[in-house]
Amino acid sequence: MNLNFNQSLAKNYKSPSQIIRVLSEDWVAKQSYCPNCNAQPLAEFTNGKPVADFYCSNCNEEYELKSKKAKLSNIINDGAYDTMIERINSDNNPNFFFLTYSQVLSVNNFLIIPKQFFKPDMIIKRKPLSATAKRAGWVGCNIDLRKVPESGKVFLVKNQQVIPRDNVTEQFQKTLFLRKQSTASRGWTLDVWQCIDRLDTNFSLNQVYAFADLLKLKHPENNHIPDKIRQQLQVLRDRGIIEFLGRGHYRKLY
């Protein structure tokens, strides 16, 4: 995988944002592959697709690309709020590629967050544009990556190091079970998973119980938080995300 952008493509553009869009999309089209089935290359949608930029012609996974200079931040600027909410609530919401690049226009980090990790509470509504703006009243959004468990961040390139393709595909496919859950069930699984992320590799049931108040804020309608925690730990255990060691103790397998 060549991590350098093809800078010769920029000669016909003056806008920095246009240049980066052209260079980054060309790089993904030429260098990337489908994390789900390993097929290469990815195909590009024609302009005008509301959310997605690429798709895999082999398994039909769809991908949107977000590019940024320097470090990957927790908050990512995105497009129209209503469009984004509608799409992630649909059956064909896309996976998201996030790419960061250096001053010399080479890839620093390239990761995918699979679509099953996206929830409406990750999408932050921005203030409408002012009445004097060209698109007055338009409402954009940001994506809050802090709400994604670490296992949901699948790196293809990390700190300029290319990750073996088999490792990428294995990590991507390990969480596909989330797609079979209802929206409510998936929300619970991801919320408990995020709590586990904040603990050491070896942790106890009582340590997860300590997040009960936080989980109650997220799920105020539920009056059986400890029961729900145990249920979700069993789900994560059955899917090979954590291991049960006995007597209320667990170990992360990621």
MIDRENTI-57377 format. One record per residue (C-alpha): residue number from 1; residue in three letters; x negated, y, z negated. Coordinates in nm, 2 decimals, decimal comma. Example, Ala and Ser with C-alpha at 12.3 -4.5 7.8 and 13.67 -1.06 7.14 Angstrom:
<rs>
{kolvex->1&seti->ALA&xx->-1,23&yy->-0,45&zz->-0,78} $
{kolvex->2&seti->SER&xx->-1,37&yy->-0,11&zz->-0,71} $
</rs>
This chain:
<rs>
{kolvex->1&seti->MET&xx->0,00&yy->0,00&zz->0,00} $
{kolvex->2&seti->ASN&xx->-0,15&yy->0,33&zz->0,11} $
{kolvex->3&seti->LEU&xx->-0,07&yy->0,60&zz->-0,15} $
{kolvex->4&seti->ASN&xx->-0,15&yy->0,90&zz->0,07} $
{kolvex->5&seti->PHE&xx->0,12&yy->1,10&zz->0,25} $
{kolvex->6&seti->ASN&xx->0,08&yy->1,14&zz->0,63} $
{kolvex->7&seti->GLN&xx->0,02&yy->1,52&zz->0,62} $
{kolvex->8&seti->SER&xx->0,02&yy->1,55&zz->1,00} $
{kolvex->9&seti->LEU&xx->0,40&yy->1,54&zz->0,98} $
{kolvex->10&seti->ALA&xx->0,41&yy->1,87&zz->0,80} $
{kolvex->11&seti->LYS&xx->0,28&yy->2,08&zz->1,08} $
{kolvex->12&seti->ASN&xx->0,63&yy->2,17&zz->1,21} $
{kolvex->13&seti->TYR&xx->0,76&yy->2,28&zz->0,88} $
{kolvex->14&seti->LYS&xx->0,71&yy->2,59&zz->0,67} $
{kolvex->15&seti->SER&xx->0,94&yy->2,54&zz->0,37} $
{kolvex->16&seti->PRO&xx->0,75&yy->2,35&zz->0,08} $
{kolvex->17&seti->SER&xx->1,07&yy->2,16&zz->0,00} $
{kolvex->18&seti->GLN&xx->1,12&yy->2,05&zz->0,36} $
{kolvex->19&seti->ILE&xx->0,76&yy->1,94&zz->0,38} $
{kolvex->20&seti->ILE&xx->0,78&yy->1,73&zz->0,07} $
{kolvex->21&seti->ARG&xx->1,11&yy->1,58&zz->0,18} $
{kolvex->22&seti->VAL&xx->0,97&yy->1,48&zz->0,52} $
{kolvex->23&seti->LEU&xx->0,64&yy->1,34&zz->0,38} $
{kolvex->24&seti->SER&xx->0,79&yy->1,15&zz->0,09} $
{kolvex->25&seti->GLU&xx->1,07&yy->1,00&zz->0,30} $
{kolvex->26&seti->ASP&xx->0,82&yy->0,89&zz->0,56} $
{kolvex->27&seti->TRP&xx->0,60&yy->0,74&zz->0,29} $
{kolvex->28&seti->VAL&xx->0,89&yy->0,53&zz->0,15} $
{kolvex->29&seti->ALA&xx->0,99&yy->0,42&zz->0,49} $
{kolvex->30&seti->LYS&xx->0,64&yy->0,31&zz->0,58} $
{kolvex->31&seti->GLN&xx->0,50&yy->0,19&zz->0,25} $
{kolvex->32&seti->SER&xx->0,78&yy->0,07&zz->0,03} $
{kolvex->33&seti->TYR&xx->0,99&yy->-0,24&zz->0,02} $
{kolvex->34&seti->CYS&xx->1,31&yy->-0,37&zz->-0,13} $
{kolvex->35&seti->PRO&xx->1,25&yy->-0,45&zz->-0,50} $
{kolvex->36&seti->ASN&xx->1,54&yy->-0,69&zz->-0,50} $
{kolvex->37&seti->CYS&xx->1,44&yy->-0,92&zz->-0,21} $
{kolvex->38&seti->ASN&xx->1,09&yy->-0,80&zz->-0,12} $
{kolvex->39&seti->ALA&xx->1,20&yy->-0,73&zz->0,24} $
{kolvex->40&seti->GLN&xx->1,00&yy->-0,46&zz->0,43} $
{kolvex->41&seti->PRO&xx->1,05&yy->-0,20&zz->0,57} $
{kolvex->42&seti->LEU&xx->1,35&yy->-0,02&zz->0,42} $
{kolvex->43&seti->ALA&xx->1,59&yy->0,14&zz->0,67} $
{kolvex->44&seti->GLU&xx->1,69&yy->0,51&zz->0,66} $
{kolvex->45&seti->PHE&xx->2,04&yy->0,63&zz->0,65} $
{kolvex->46&seti->THR&xx->2,13&yy->0,90&zz->0,90} $
{kolvex->47&seti->ASN&xx->2,16&yy->1,25&zz->0,75} $
{kolvex->48&seti->GLY&xx->2,48&yy->1,32&zz->0,56} $
{kolvex->49&seti->LYS&xx->2,50&yy->1,02&zz->0,34} $
{kolvex->50&seti->PRO&xx->2,64&yy->1,17&zz->0,01} $
{kolvex->51&seti->VAL&xx->2,39&yy->1,00&zz->-0,22} $
{kolvex->52&seti->ALA&xx->2,18&yy->0,72&zz->-0,07} $
{kolvex->53&seti->ASP&xx->1,87&yy->0,78&zz->0,16} $
{kolvex->54&seti->PHE&xx->1,75&yy->0,42&zz->0,23} $
{kolvex->55&seti->TYR&xx->1,90&yy->0,07&zz->0,25} $
{kolvex->56&seti->CYS&xx->1,77&yy->-0,28&zz->0,28} $
{kolvex->57&seti->SER&xx->1,90&yy->-0,45&zz->0,60} $
{kolvex->58&seti->ASN&xx->1,84&yy->-0,79&zz->0,44} $
{kolvex->59&seti->CYS&xx->2,03&yy->-0,77&zz->0,11} $
{kolvex->60&seti->ASN&xx->2,21&yy->-0,43&zz->0,15} $
{kolvex->61&seti->GLU&xx->2,08&yy->-0,26&zz->-0,16} $
{kolvex->62&seti->GLU&xx->2,09&yy->0,12&zz->-0,13} $
{kolvex->63&seti->TYR&xx->1,84&yy->0,37&zz->-0,26} $
{kolvex->64&seti->GLU&xx->1,83&yy->0,74&zz->-0,32} $
{kolvex->65&seti->LEU&xx->1,49&yy->0,91&zz->-0,34} $
{kolvex->66&seti->LYS&xx->1,39&yy->1,19&zz->-0,58} $
{kolvex->67&seti->SER&xx->1,04&yy->1,34&zz->-0,55} $
{kolvex->68&seti->LYS&xx->0,85&yy->1,57&zz->-0,78} $
{kolvex->69&seti->LYS&xx->0,50&yy->1,71&zz->-0,81} $
{kolvex->70&seti->ALA&xx->0,28&yy->1,62&zz->-1,11} $
{kolvex->71&seti->LYS&xx->0,43&yy->1,42&zz->-1,40} $
{kolvex->72&seti->LEU&xx->0,76&yy->1,24&zz->-1,41} $
{kolvex->73&seti->SER&xx->0,98&yy->1,42&zz->-1,66} $
{kolvex->74&seti->ASN&xx->1,28&yy->1,30&zz->-1,85} $
{kolvex->75&seti->ILE&xx->1,52&yy->1,54&zz->-1,68} $
{kolvex->76&seti->ILE&xx->1,55&yy->1,51&zz->-1,30} $
{kolvex->77&seti->ASN&xx->1,74&yy->1,77&zz->-1,09} $
{kolvex->78&seti->ASP&xx->2,00&yy->1,62&zz->-0,87} $
{kolvex->79&seti->GLY&xx->2,28&yy->1,73&zz->-0,63} $
{kolvex->80&seti->ALA&xx->2,65&yy->1,80&zz->-0,67} $
{kolvex->81&seti->TYR&xx->2,79&yy->1,68&zz->-1,01} $
{kolvex->82&seti->ASP&xx->3,13&yy->1,55&zz->-0,88} $
{kolvex->83&seti->THR&xx->2,97&yy->1,36&zz->-0,60} $
{kolvex->84&seti->MET&xx->2,72&yy->1,20&zz->-0,84} $
{kolvex->85&seti->ILE&xx->2,99&yy->1,10&zz->-1,10} $
{kolvex->86&seti->GLU&xx->3,21&yy->0,96&zz->-0,83} $
{kolvex->87&seti->ARG&xx->2,94&yy->0,75&zz->-0,68} $
{kolvex->88&seti->ILE&xx->2,79&yy->0,60&zz->-1,00} $
{kolvex->89&seti->ASN&xx->3,15&yy->0,50&zz->-1,09} $
{kolvex->90&seti->SER&xx->3,20&yy->0,32&zz->-0,76} $
{kolvex->91&seti->ASP&xx->3,10&yy->-0,03&zz->-0,67} $
{kolvex->92&seti->ASN&xx->2,83&yy->0,08&zz->-0,42} $
{kolvex->93&seti->ASN&xx->2,64&yy->0,33&zz->-0,62} $
{kolvex->94&seti->PRO&xx->2,27&yy->0,34&zz->-0,52} $
{kolvex->95&seti->ASN&xx->1,96&yy->0,25&zz->-0,70} $
{kolvex->96&seti->PHE&xx->1,72&yy->0,55&zz->-0,76} $
{kolvex->97&seti->PHE&xx->1,36&yy->0,58&zz->-0,65} $
{kolvex->98&seti->PHE&xx->1,16&yy->0,84&zz->-0,84} $
{kolvex->99&seti->LEU&xx->0,83&yy->0,95&zz->-0,69} $
{kolvex->100&seti->THR&xx->0,57&yy->1,18&zz->-0,83} $
{kolvex->101&seti->TYR&xx->0,28&yy->1,31&zz->-0,62} $
{kolvex->102&seti->SER&xx->-0,05&yy->1,49&zz->-0,68} $
{kolvex->103&seti->GLN&xx->-0,18&yy->1,82&zz->-0,54} $
{kolvex->104&seti->VAL&xx->-0,37&yy->1,63&zz->-0,27} $
{kolvex->105&seti->LEU&xx->-0,03&yy->1,48&zz->-0,16} $
{kolvex->106&seti->SER&xx->-0,08&yy->1,12&zz->-0,28} $
{kolvex->107&seti->VAL&xx->0,15&yy->0,91&zz->-0,49} $
{kolvex->108&seti->ASN&xx->0,09&yy->0,90&zz->-0,86} $
{kolvex->109&seti->ASN&xx->0,40&yy->0,71&zz->-0,97} $
{kolvex->110&seti->PHE&xx->0,68&yy->0,54&zz->-0,78} $
{kolvex->111&seti->LEU&xx->0,95&yy->0,36&zz->-0,97} $
{kolvex->112&seti->ILE&xx->1,31&yy->0,25&zz->-0,93} $
{kolvex->113&seti->ILE&xx->1,59&yy->0,26&zz->-1,18} $
{kolvex->114&seti->PRO&xx->1,84&yy->0,00&zz->-1,07} $
{kolvex->115&seti->LYS&xx->2,20&yy->0,12&zz->-1,04} $
{kolvex->116&seti->GLN&xx->2,33&yy->-0,09&zz->-1,32} $
{kolvex->117&seti->PHE&xx->2,15&yy->0,13&zz->-1,57} $
{kolvex->118&seti->PHE&xx->2,34&yy->0,44&zz->-1,47} $
{kolvex->119&seti->LYS&xx->2,62&yy->0,56&zz->-1,69} $
{kolvex->120&seti->PRO&xx->2,82&yy->0,89&zz->-1,67} $
{kolvex->121&seti->ASP&xx->2,66&yy->1,02&zz->-1,99} $
{kolvex->122&seti->MET&xx->2,33&yy->1,02&zz->-1,81} $
{kolvex->123&seti->ILE&xx->2,46&yy->1,29&zz->-1,58} $
{kolvex->124&seti->ILE&xx->2,43&yy->1,64&zz->-1,72} $
{kolvex->125&seti->LYS&xx->2,66&yy->1,89&zz->-1,57} $
{kolvex->126&seti->ARG&xx->2,50&yy->2,22&zz->-1,49} $
{kolvex->127&seti->LYS&xx->2,66&yy->2,57&zz->-1,50} $
{kolvex->128&seti->PRO&xx->2,84&yy->2,67&zz->-1,18} $
{kolvex->129&seti->LEU&xx->2,65&yy->2,91&zz->-0,95} $
{kolvex->130&seti->SER&xx->2,73&yy->3,27&zz->-1,00} $
{kolvex->131&seti->ALA&xx->2,99&yy->3,46&zz->-0,79} $
{kolvex->132&seti->THR&xx->2,71&yy->3,64&zz->-0,61} $
{kolvex->133&seti->ALA&xx->2,53&yy->3,31&zz->-0,51} $
{kolvex->134&seti->LYS&xx->2,55&yy->3,18&zz->-0,15} $
{kolvex->135&seti->ARG&xx->2,73&yy->2,87&zz->-0,28} $
{kolvex->136&seti->ALA&xx->2,93&yy->3,05&zz->-0,55} $
{kolvex->137&seti->GLY&xx->3,10&yy->2,81&zz->-0,80} $
{kolvex->138&seti->TRP&xx->2,90&yy->2,51&zz->-0,68} $
{kolvex->139&seti->VAL&xx->2,82&yy->2,27&zz->-0,98} $
{kolvex->140&seti->GLY&xx->2,51&yy->2,07&zz->-0,98} $
{kolvex->141&seti->CYS&xx->2,37&yy->1,81&zz->-1,22} $
{kolvex->142&seti->ASN&xx->2,06&yy->1,67&zz->-1,38} $
{kolvex->143&seti->ILE&xx->1,98&yy->1,30&zz->-1,46} $
{kolvex->144&seti->ASP&xx->1,87&yy->1,23&zz->-1,81} $
{kolvex->145&seti->LEU&xx->1,62&yy->0,94&zz->-1,79} $
{kolvex->146&seti->ARG&xx->1,59&yy->0,92&zz->-2,17} $
{kolvex->147&seti->LYS&xx->1,91&yy->0,72&zz->-2,17} $
{kolvex->148&seti->VAL&xx->1,75&yy->0,44&zz->-1,97} $
{kolvex->149&seti->PRO&xx->1,59&yy->0,14&zz->-2,16} $
{kolvex->150&seti->GLU&xx->1,22&yy->0,09&zz->-2,07} $
{kolvex->151&seti->SER&xx->1,31&yy->-0,23&zz->-1,89} $
{kolvex->152&seti->GLY&xx->1,53&yy->-0,03&zz->-1,66} $
{kolvex->153&seti->LYS&xx->1,22&yy->0,16&zz->-1,53} $
{kolvex->154&seti->VAL&xx->1,07&yy->-0,07&zz->-1,27} $
{kolvex->155&seti->PHE&xx->0,73&yy->0,07&zz->-1,14} $
{kolvex->156&seti->LEU&xx->0,61&yy->-0,01&zz->-0,80} $
{kolvex->157&seti->VAL&xx->0,31&yy->0,23&zz->-0,85} $
{kolvex->158&seti->LYS&xx->0,21&yy->0,35&zz->-1,20} $
{kolvex->159&seti->ASN&xx->-0,07&yy->0,60&zz->-1,26} $
{kolvex->160&seti->GLN&xx->-0,19&yy->0,54&zz->-0,90} $
{kolvex->161&seti->GLN&xx->-0,21&yy->0,16&zz->-0,96} $
{kolvex->162&seti->VAL&xx->0,00&yy->-0,06&zz->-0,73} $
{kolvex->163&seti->ILE&xx->0,20&yy->-0,31&zz->-0,92} $
{kolvex->164&seti->PRO&xx->0,21&yy->-0,67&zz->-0,78} $
{kolvex->165&seti->ARG&xx->0,53&yy->-0,71&zz->-0,57} $
{kolvex->166&seti->ASP&xx->0,63&yy->-1,04&zz->-0,74} $
{kolvex->167&seti->ASN&xx->0,62&yy->-0,86&zz->-1,08} $
{kolvex->168&seti->VAL&xx->0,84&yy->-0,58&zz->-0,94} $
{kolvex->169&seti->THR&xx->1,10&yy->-0,82&zz->-0,80} $
{kolvex->170&seti->GLU&xx->1,10&yy->-1,03&zz->-1,12} $
{kolvex->171&seti->GLN&xx->1,17&yy->-0,72&zz->-1,34} $
{kolvex->172&seti->PHE&xx->1,43&yy->-0,59&zz->-1,10} $
{kolvex->173&seti->GLN&xx->1,62&yy->-0,92&zz->-1,08} $
{kolvex->174&seti->LYS&xx->1,60&yy->-0,99&zz->-1,46} $
{kolvex->175&seti->THR&xx->1,86&yy->-0,72&zz->-1,53} $
{kolvex->176&seti->LEU&xx->2,11&yy->-0,79&zz->-1,25} $
{kolvex->177&seti->PHE&xx->2,34&yy->-0,96&zz->-1,51} $
{kolvex->178&seti->LEU&xx->2,44&yy->-0,61&zz->-1,61} $
{kolvex->179&seti->ARG&xx->2,63&yy->-0,56&zz->-1,28} $
{kolvex->180&seti->LYS&xx->2,87&yy->-0,84&zz->-1,37} $
{kolvex->181&seti->GLN&xx->2,97&yy->-0,67&zz->-1,69} $
{kolvex->182&seti->SER&xx->3,26&yy->-0,43&zz->-1,72} $
{kolvex->183&seti->THR&xx->3,18&yy->-0,07&zz->-1,76} $
{kolvex->184&seti->ALA&xx->3,26&yy->-0,08&zz->-2,13} $
{kolvex->185&seti->SER&xx->3,05&yy->-0,39&zz->-2,20} $
{kolvex->186&seti->ARG&xx->2,76&yy->-0,26&zz->-2,00} $
{kolvex->187&seti->GLY&xx->2,77&yy->0,06&zz->-2,20} $
{kolvex->188&seti->TRP&xx->2,74&yy->-0,13&zz->-2,52} $
{kolvex->189&seti->THR&xx->2,46&yy->-0,35&zz->-2,40} $
{kolvex->190&seti->LEU&xx->2,26&yy->-0,05&zz->-2,28} $
{kolvex->191&seti->ASP&xx->2,32&yy->0,14&zz->-2,60} $
{kolvex->192&seti->VAL&xx->2,20&yy->-0,14&zz->-2,82} $
{kolvex->193&seti->TRP&xx->1,91&yy->-0,20&zz->-2,58} $
{kolvex->194&seti->GLN&xx->1,80&yy->0,16&zz->-2,62} $
{kolvex->195&seti->CYS&xx->1,80&yy->0,12&zz->-3,00} $
{kolvex->196&seti->ILE&xx->1,57&yy->-0,18&zz->-2,97} $
{kolvex->197&seti->ASP&xx->1,34&yy->0,02&zz->-2,75} $
{kolvex->198&seti->ARG&xx->1,27&yy->0,24&zz->-3,05} $
{kolvex->199&seti->LEU&xx->1,16&yy->-0,05&zz->-3,26} $
{kolvex->200&seti->ASP&xx->0,83&yy->-0,25&zz->-3,27} $
{kolvex->201&seti->THR&xx->0,79&yy->-0,57&zz->-3,07} $
{kolvex->202&seti->ASN&xx->0,90&yy->-0,78&zz->-3,36} $
{kolvex->203&seti->PHE&xx->1,21&yy->-0,64&zz->-3,53} $
{kolvex->204&seti->SER&xx->1,49&yy->-0,74&zz->-3,77} $
{kolvex->205&seti->LEU&xx->1,87&yy->-0,74&zz->-3,75} $
{kolvex->206&seti->ASN&xx->1,87&yy->-0,49&zz->-4,04} $
{kolvex->207&seti->GLN&xx->1,66&yy->-0,25&zz->-3,84} $
{kolvex->208&seti->VAL&xx->1,91&yy->-0,25&zz->-3,56} $
{kolvex->209&seti->TYR&xx->2,19&yy->-0,21&zz->-3,81} $
{kolvex->210&seti->ALA&xx->2,02&yy->0,12&zz->-3,91} $
{kolvex->211&seti->PHE&xx->2,15&yy->0,26&zz->-3,58} $
{kolvex->212&seti->ALA&xx->2,51&yy->0,19&zz->-3,67} $
{kolvex->213&seti->ASP&xx->2,59&yy->0,56&zz->-3,73} $
{kolvex->214&seti->LEU&xx->2,45&yy->0,66&zz->-3,39} $
{kolvex->215&seti->LEU&xx->2,64&yy->0,38&zz->-3,22} $
{kolvex->216&seti->LYS&xx->2,96&yy->0,49&zz->-3,40} $
{kolvex->217&seti->LEU&xx->2,92&yy->0,84&zz->-3,25} $
{kolvex->218&seti->LYS&xx->2,89&yy->0,69&zz->-2,90} $
{kolvex->219&seti->HIS&xx->3,18&yy->0,45&zz->-2,96} $
{kolvex->220&seti->PRO&xx->3,42&yy->0,62&zz->-3,21} $
{kolvex->221&seti->GLU&xx->3,71&yy->0,39&zz->-3,12} $
{kolvex->222&seti->ASN&xx->3,52&yy->0,08&zz->-3,25} $
{kolvex->223&seti->ASN&xx->3,55&yy->-0,01&zz->-3,62} $
{kolvex->224&seti->HIS&xx->3,33&yy->-0,32&zz->-3,61} $
{kolvex->225&seti->ILE&xx->2,99&yy->-0,18&zz->-3,52} $
{kolvex->226&seti->PRO&xx->2,78&yy->-0,45&zz->-3,70} $
{kolvex->227&seti->ASP&xx->2,98&yy->-0,72&zz->-3,52} $
{kolvex->228&seti->LYS&xx->2,92&yy->-0,55&zz->-3,19} $
{kolvex->229&seti->ILE&xx->2,55&yy->-0,52&zz->-3,26} $
{kolvex->230&seti->ARG&xx->2,52&yy->-0,89&zz->-3,32} $
{kolvex->231&seti->GLN&xx->2,72&yy->-0,96&zz->-3,01} $
{kolvex->232&seti->GLN&xx->2,49&yy->-0,75&zz->-2,79} $
{kolvex->233&seti->LEU&xx->2,18&yy->-0,90&zz->-2,94} $
{kolvex->234&seti->GLN&xx->2,31&yy->-1,24&zz->-2,84} $
{kolvex->235&seti->VAL&xx->2,37&yy->-1,11&zz->-2,49} $
{kolvex->236&seti->LEU&xx->2,01&yy->-0,98&zz->-2,47} $
{kolvex->237&seti->ARG&xx->1,88&yy->-1,31&zz->-2,61} $
{kolvex->238&seti->ASP&xx->2,07&yy->-1,52&zz->-2,36} $
{kolvex->239&seti->ARG&xx->1,93&yy->-1,31&zz->-2,08} $
{kolvex->240&seti->GLY&xx->1,57&yy->-1,34&zz->-2,19} $
{kolvex->241&seti->ILE&xx->1,53&yy->-0,98&zz->-2,29} $
{kolvex->242&seti->ILE&xx->1,46&yy->-1,06&zz->-2,65} $
{kolvex->243&seti->GLU&xx->1,39&yy->-1,38&zz->-2,84} $
{kolvex->244&seti->PHE&xx->1,56&yy->-1,49&zz->-3,17} $
{kolvex->245&seti->LEU&xx->1,29&yy->-1,60&zz->-3,42} $
{kolvex->246&seti->GLY&xx->1,53&yy->-1,71&zz->-3,69} $
{kolvex->247&seti->ARG&xx->1,66&yy->-1,56&zz->-4,02} $
{kolvex->248&seti->GLY&xx->1,76&yy->-1,23&zz->-3,86} $
{kolvex->249&seti->HIS&xx->1,43&yy->-1,16&zz->-3,68} $
{kolvex->250&seti->TYR&xx->1,37&yy->-1,10&zz->-3,31} $
{kolvex->251&seti->ARG&xx->1,09&yy->-1,03&zz->-3,06} $
{kolvex->252&seti->LYS&xx->1,10&yy->-0,83&zz->-2,75} $
{kolvex->253&seti->LEU&xx->1,01&yy->-1,01&zz->-2,43} $
{kolvex->254&seti->TYR&xx->0,93&yy->-0,70&zz->-2,23} $
</rs>
